Structures are given as structure tokens and as C-alpha cells.
Amino acid sequence: MAGERAAFAELYEENARAVYHYALRLTGDWSSAEEVMSDTFLAAWRGRERLRPDGGPLLPWLLGIATHKARNANRGLRRRLGFLSRQPPPPPVADFAAEAAGRLDDERRLAAVRRALDRLRPAEREVLVLCVWSGLDYRQAAEALDVPVGTVRSRLSRARARLRKLADEPVEPGRARGEDIDRTATAALSVREEPA
């Protein structure tokens, strides 16, 4: 009652376990029981002047405080659950596993294609990208690069040969190649030959 911290620490050591177990039985939740126990001892410290000076056991007084704290905790939980039950259900979450797997697969393929393209000479890479992915014919690619049409043809031919070779090379462990570079090579090799 005099506010001696050592005396209160002793009170806590002697009764915390009993208050916690009591709160656990009232709330049915260990987290709520810990909160009730904490609130009980805080309220006991703040209300220590109201203790009877006759020196009787303090556990009944603490359990009385815990009863009120547990009721408040249960009421709060019921209010929260009631509020949540009145809310519209969240929209269903679509299964995105296939989309995520597809994106990862696309990323892996693009990385393999990028590695194959990086092994081409810059001039060959430019012609390949213009003719295969940008859809330009030889004349348009020649115009874009400001080179003769014959130069576009020869660069594209070298790029195709290089991609064929890359598609046939053995793969280092841990590096993707296989069908990814094969697809790149197939795309490059299937560029329509145009008459000069």
C-alpha cells in the first residue's frame, strides 16, 4: 500500500501464474490471458490504496480485478467479431499460380535469348532484331541501319549461322539453353528469304 516496488515485485512473483491461468480459463486465449494478467497487475498497482489493511490474502483481490479485465477483453472480442461478421466478404482471390509460373518461365526464356543475342556481334544482333522481332524486310532494315541490302543479308546469314552453332553447343551446368536458344535460332532461321 505504501508503494514499495520490492513488495509489489514479490506480490507479482507469488501470484502471476495463478492470475494468468485464471485469465486463460476465462478468455480461452493465451494472448488475451497475458494481456488480462498484465492489466490486472497494472490496475492493482494503481489501486493499491484501496487494499484492506487487515493483511488478508491478496489473491482473491487480484482475481477479482482479473475477472473484470477478462470480461472487458471478451466484450471487446465479441464487438470485433460482430463488426467483422457484418462486413461483406472479401472478393475471392484468383489462383495466380499458373500466371506466376508462366511469368517465371517467360523470364527464364528471355534470359536465355538475351544470353544468345549477347554472343552475337553487335551488327549481327541489330539485323537479327530488326528482321526477326521488328518485322522489317531486308530493304527496310538496310534503310534503318543505313547500309546496303546485301550487307543486311550477309549479317543476317552470319547471325543465323552463329545461332545454329549456339543451339548445338553443350550447356554449362546451371545455365539454361536447350529449347530456349533453339527457339531463338528457329525464329531467326525462319525469316523469309527475299529476292534481292
Summary of the structure (lengths in Angstrom):
residues: 196
radius of gyration: 38.5
end to end distance: 105.8
largest distance: 114.2
contacts: 484
relative contact order: 0.08
helix: 74%
strand: 0%
